[in-house]
């Protein structure tokens, strides 16, 4: 059995003159991320591995979740491949995950998150919102065999 946690980065700011990859979280994102992270950490088991896009907004969001789970920021695997917007690279990263990892948490971007949630989960979500969390379980032993799973938990800032 494998469990995948997918998290779209929290709300980012457009007020700074930086490239997209360096956009920080805005006030709402900085407010929402620790609230959703605390709720998820109280509701769902600790992941074996956290991976994140190396984009500032995803990385910062992952830090809030790591803190909620009492995981060191230095243990987060940053991967530029997760700076993906359609989901193909996201799926490849997941499928190449070490099989010793039973619970994987990944931080990334839309539309990749919504596409993967709807392709591999059994609950349709029109649009995974910023800081939206989805957990999907798979009856598999190897990440490379990932196919249709079961959506077991979702959380969004608006719900909290």
C-alpha positions in Angstrom: 0.0 0.0 0.0 1.3 3.5 -0.9 -0.1 6.8 0.1 0.4 10.0 -1.8 -0.1 13.5 -0.4 -0.4 16.2 -3.0 -0.3 19.9 -1.9 -0.6 22.9 -4.2 1.5 25.8 -3.0 -0.2 28.5 -0.9 -1.3 31.8 -2.5 1.6 33.7 -4.0 2.3 37.4 -4.4 2.5 39.3 -7.7 3.6 42.6 -6.1 7.4 41.9 -6.5 9.3 42.3 -9.7 10.8 38.8 -9.7 10.8 35.9 -12.2 7.9 33.4 -11.7 10.2 30.9 -10.0 11.1 33.4 -7.3 7.6 34.6 -6.4 7.0 34.5 -2.7 3.8 33.8 -0.7 1.5 36.7 -0.1 -0.2 37.5 3.2 -3.0 35.1 2.6 -0.6 32.4 1.7 1.4 33.0 4.8 -1.8 32.9 6.9 -3.3 29.8 5.2 -0.3 27.5 5.0 0.3 27.0 8.7 -3.4 26.5 9.4 -3.8 23.8 6.7 -0.5 22.3 7.7 -1.6 22.0 11.3 -4.9 20.5 10.3 -3.4 17.9 8.0 -0.7 17.0 10.5 -3.4 16.4 13.1 -5.4 14.3 10.7 -3.0 12.3 8.6 0.1 10.2 9.4 3.5 11.7 9.0 5.0 11.2 5.5 8.1 9.2 5.0 9.4 11.7 2.5 8.6 15.3 1.5 9.5 16.5 -2.0 8.9 20.0 -3.4 9.3 22.1 -6.4 12.2 24.4 -5.9 10.1 27.4 -6.7 10.0 29.8 -3.8 6.2 29.6 -3.2 6.1 25.8 -3.2 9.3 25.5 -1.1 8.0 27.9 1.5 4.6 26.1 1.7 6.5 22.8 2.3 8.4 24.4 5.2 5.1 25.0 7.0 4.0 21.4 6.6 7.4 20.1 7.6 7.2 22.2 10.8 3.7 20.9 11.6 5.0 17.3 11.2 8.3 18.1 13.1 10.4 17.3 10.1 13.5 19.4 9.5 13.5 21.7 6.5 16.8 20.2 5.4 15.1 16.8 5.0 12.8 18.2 2.2 14.0 17.1 -1.2 13.8 20.1 -3.6 13.4 19.1 -7.2 13.3 21.5 -10.2 11.4 18.8 -12.2 8.4 19.5 -9.9 8.2 23.0 -11.3 5.7 21.4 -13.6 2.3 22.7 -14.7 0.7 19.9 -16.7 1.5 16.9 -14.4 3.7 14.7 -16.7 6.9 15.5 -14.8 5.1 15.3 -11.5 3.9 11.7 -12.3 7.4 10.7 -13.4 8.9 12.0 -10.1 6.3 10.0 -8.1 6.8 6.9 -10.2 10.5 7.0 -9.7 10.2 7.3 -5.9 12.1 4.7 -3.8 9.8 1.9 -2.9 11.0 2.1 0.7 8.8 5.2 0.9 5.2 4.2 1.7 3.9 7.8 2.3 5.1 10.5 -0.1 4.2 14.2 0.2 4.7 16.4 -2.9 4.4 20.2 -3.2 3.8 21.7 -6.6 1.8 23.8 -8.9 -1.5 23.9 -10.9 -2.6 22.6 -13.3 -0.3 19.6 -12.5 -1.9 19.1 -9.1 -5.5 19.2 -10.3 -4.6 16.9 -13.3 -2.9 14.3 -11.1 -5.6 14.4 -8.4 -8.3 13.8 -11.0 -6.3 11.2 -13.0 -5.3 9.0 -10.0 -7.9 9.8 -7.3 -11.5 8.7 -7.3 -13.0 12.0 -6.3 -13.2 14.7 -8.9 -12.0 18.2 -7.9 -12.7 21.0 -10.4 -9.6 22.9 -9.3 -7.3 22.2 -6.4 -7.1 25.6 -4.7 -4.0 27.2 -3.4 -2.8 25.3 -0.3 -5.2 22.5 -1.2 -4.3 19.1 0.2 -5.3 15.7 -1.2 -4.4 12.2 0.0 -4.7 9.3 -2.3 -4.0 5.6 -1.5 -2.9 3.0 -4.0 -3.0 -0.8 -3.5 0.5 -1.2 -4.9 4.0 -2.2 -3.7 5.9 -0.2 -6.2 5.5 3.5 -7.1 6.2 2.7 -10.8 2.9 0.8 -10.8 0.8 3.8 -9.8 -2.7 3.7 -11.4 -6.2 4.5 -10.2 -6.2 5.0 -6.4 -8.7 6.1 -3.8 -9.0 9.7 -2.6 -9.1 9.4 1.2 -8.8 13.0 2.5 -8.9 16.5 1.2 -8.5 19.9 3.0 -8.6 23.5 1.8 -8.1 26.8 3.5 -11.8 27.7 3.0 -12.9 24.7 4.9 -10.8 25.7 8.0 
